[in-house]
Amino acid sequence: MALPDKSKRCILMILDGIGDRSYKELDYQTPLEAAHTPVLDRLAARGANGLYHPAQSGQALTGENAHFSMFGYDSAEFPGRGALEALGLGIAIRPEDVAVMARFAHTEEKDNSLILQKSARSFSEQETEGFIQAIESYETDGVKFRFHRIEGLTGVLLMSGHVSPHITDTDPITAGHFLSELKPWQAYTRDPAALNTVKALKKYLLWAYTRLKEQPVNALLTQRAGQIKLVPFFRERYGLCGISIASGNIYRGICTYIGMDFRAMPDSDHPGKDISGRLVMARQLLDTYDFIHVHTKAPDAAAHAKDPIAKKNVIEALDAGIGEAITPILDDPEVLVIITADHSTPSSGPLIHSGEPVPLIFCGKGVRRDSVNKFDEISAAGGALGGVRGKELIYLILNNLNRAKLCGLMDTPIDQAYWPGDYEPFRLK
């Protein structure tokens, strides 16, 4: 078997949700533009810059959809958030099972419907366990339901039996809106499994409402049903041995799904310290892995608080933390450093995520150096990388690792994206 050249490796650093919009209180700059980021600016100055969107510009993506594209997979292969969260929890989910995200929420009745309300307070572990025990398992119409907690009031509802993932959400996400009715997707209105799933899940959710009706959270809301599919592992598809260093259960689930390793590092109240620790770990793993994903949720979390100045402060803390750990990585000529985000997260307004592209840096030996000397959404637009979309990111990574395959070469029966492929040697006998 031919083995790829292992001399070059890469660290892909994802600053989750760092892209944003401009705000008057920041003199019409984005939080990233307004932030003092000497370390990220230095990296921009010694590399190639551009703007990245994991799909189409203007399309608002979730983190899991964005990462799926960044890791080089097509949207048709995506199994759904619920399935990935189940895998992250270590649930033995079968291909015929369906998993859907579920969370406890406070609602009020109006016109024979339910309106989502803001929760008045947080809940103790004992209270939360009580909520879960009230609705943990149920069975009807040939479907078994089992709730598995992720964290807080959020979990995964595993459905086994005559089920389908092609159903609508009931969670309106935003307080003040009616819960949406369960329906099959338009293309599945005559599909028996989808119709049965709608029927059974509606019964379960109504039953859960009666069980929780007198509680401070009185309803279970569902969204993003999913079902696992058979996909090639990351090593098989791109010839890279990969690992993710992150905190979220969803990234463990993605890694399980595509065959990457995972190292959990919990978040603290000190995002700079967190990202520094993850980069130190990444450097230690460079002898074992040639693709290392380093993730921080901090900018995204700050933006969800809808405070542009708070997000600016988090970005500055991250910059300082990166500065504490990045120098020995940059001193290694065989390490390619890529810095970007999975999506933009607006610090104001009703959107959860928005569709603006995010800045992208490639920094390493042989990478073209452009005239950009600042890491932000506006400066990056003038960089040598231009606009990068979707799976182009993983091909750029392979190219800069000197593993890009010349189109037309077939050293293996499968048209692999990398070179040299995992071919068998020509035998004389």
C-alpha positions, -999 to +999 in steps of 0.1 A: +000+000+000+013+034-009+013+058+021+009+096+017+037+119+026+033+125+063+057+154+065+031+182+062+002+184+087-025+210+093-044+227+122-078+240+113-089+265+139-126+273+140-136+305+158-173+296+159-196+324+148-169+351+146-185+368+116-210+395+123-227+427+111-218+463+116-232+482+146-235+519+154-220+515+189-189+501+172-187+530+148-204+508+121-178+481+124-183+445+131-171+432+165-142+416+148-132+448+130-135+468+162-115+443+183-078+447+189-064+414+175-026+418+170-020+380+168-047+372+143-036+403+123+000+390+123-012+357+109-032+374+082-001+394+072+020+362+068-005+342+048-033+341+022-067+356+030-102+353+017-138+349+026-154+315+032-189+302+032-196+265+037-225+266+013-240+296-006-234+332+004-265+345+022-275+310+034-277+308+072-262+275+084-260+257+117-226+247+130-231+211+122-241+217+086-212+240+082-187+216+097-200+188+075-192+208+044-158+220+058-149+184+064-156+177+027-191+160+028-221+167+007-254+179+022-271+147+009-249+127+032-259+147+063-278+126+088-296+154+107-287+171+140-307+146+161-287+116+148-254+133+153-263+143+189-273+107+196-240+094+183-222+120+204-240+106+235-229+071+226-265+060+220-267+027+200-287+042+172-296+018+144-300+029+107-338+024+110-341+045+141-348+083+141-334+108+166-348+143+170-336+171+191-359+179+221-359+205+248-381+214+277-398+248+275-424+270+292-455+276+270-489+292+274-522+281+258-539+304+234-566+296+208-561+259+213-524+262+206-492+268+226-470+299+225-434+296+235-425+318+265-391+328+280-382+307+310-383+328+341-353+310+358-328+282+357-334+248+372-315+226+396-303+191+386-330+176+409-357+196+391-344+187+357-342+150+365-379+153+376-389+167+343-371+139+325-385+111+346-420+124+338-416+119+300-386+096+297-403+067+278-435+061+259-449+037+233-477+041+208-486+031+172-456+008+169-431+035+180-410+035+211-398+068+225-368+073+248-355+107+260-317+111+265-303+142+281-275+162+266-272+191+290-295+215+308-330+211+295-319+198+261-318+162+249-323+137+221-356+118+216-348+084+201-377+069+181-377+032+172-402+013+151-422+024+120-405+059+118-391+084+094-370+116+098-390+134+072-412+154+097-414+191+105-402+208+137-425+219+166-399+242+181-404+279+169-370+288+185-381+323+194-403+332+224-437+347+215-443+324+186-468+296+183-454+260+184-456+247+148-478+217+139-462+183+132-465+174+095-446+152+070-424+169+045-442+178+013-425+151-007-435+125+020-472+133+024-481+098+013-452+080+030-466+055+056-435+058+078-436+097+078-473+097+085-470+072+113-441+092+128-463+124+128-492+105+144-471+088+171-449+118+180-480+141+183-495+116+208-462+116+227-459+154+228-495+158+240-489+131+266-458+149+277-477+182+280-503+166+303-475+151+324-457+185+326-487+208+326-483+220+363-445+223+360-425+255+353-415+239+320-446+223+306-438+212+271-413+193+250-403+209+217-387+190+188-365+199+159-341+186+133-349+149+131-323+127+117-313+092+107-278+078+102-265+069+067-235+050+055-207+074+045-170+069+038-148+078+067-127+109+065-094+090+062-108+069+033-121+099+015-093+124+019-063+104+031-059+124+063-059+110+098-081+135+117-090+145+152-112+172+167-105+191+199-137+207+210-162+209+238-196+203+222-214+169+221-222+176+184-186+175+174-181+142+191-211+130+171-197+143+138-164+126+145-181+093+153-201+096+120-171+103+097-145+082+116-124+110+131-110+109+167-122+133+193-107+149+224-132+167+247-120+199+264-147+217+283-154+254+281-147+277+310-153+313+317-119+321+302-121+317+264-085+328+259-072+301+283-095+275+266-082+281+231-046+283+243-050+249+260-065+234+228-037+247+207-011+232+231-029+199+228-030+202+190+008+207+189+013+176+210-009+156+186+010+166+154+031+134+155-001+113+154-025+132+133-021+152+101-055+170+103-064+186+136-096+205+141-095+230+170-128+246+179-141+273+202-177+282+207-169+315+226-177+341+198-209+324+189-221+322+225-213+359+230-232+369+199-263+349+211-263+372+241-270+400+215-243+423+228-218+434+201-194+449+227-193+416+247-185+397+215-157+422+208-142+415+242-144+377+238-126+381+204-098+400+221-095+374+248-093+347+221-066+366+203-045+368+234-050+331+241-040+322+206-009+343+210+001+323+241+003+290+221+007+297+184+044+306+181+059+270+183+033+259+158+042+286+134+079+278+139+073+243+124+077+247+086+057+215+080+025+227+097-002+245+078-024+267+099-060+276+087-082+300+106-118+306+098-153+302+112-183+280+104-208+309+100-216+344+110-236+350+142-253+385+145-250+402+178-283+420+173-316+412+157-338+382+154-316+358+135-298+330+152-271+327+125-268+348+094-255+342+059-225+365+055-192+348+047-164+347+073-127+356+071-103+328+062-065+326+066-041+300+051-007+304+068+023+281+062+053+272+040+047+279+004+014+297+009+011+328-012+013+360+008-011+388-001-012+424+011-039+418+038-026+427+072-058+425+093-081+396+102-117+408+097-146+404+073-137+435+052-100+432+049-102+395+041-123+403+010-092+417-007-070+386-002-055+362-026-079+333-017-109+353-030-143+337-022-141+301-011-172+280-009-182+246+005-159+217-001-134+239-018-119+244+017-108+207+020-094+207-015-074+238-007-061+220+024-051+190+004-034+213-021-013+231+005-004+198+021+010+187-013-016+159-015-038+172-043-044+146-070-039+155-106-073+152-122-075+121-144-051+100-124-066+067-113-041+049-090-070+032-072-103+017-084-121+046-065-115+081-077-099+094-044-094+131-038-059+128-026-025+117-039-009+093-037-039+070-033-041+039-011-031+017-041-017-018-042+019-022-056+023-037-091+034-073-086+057-093-107+042-127-098 
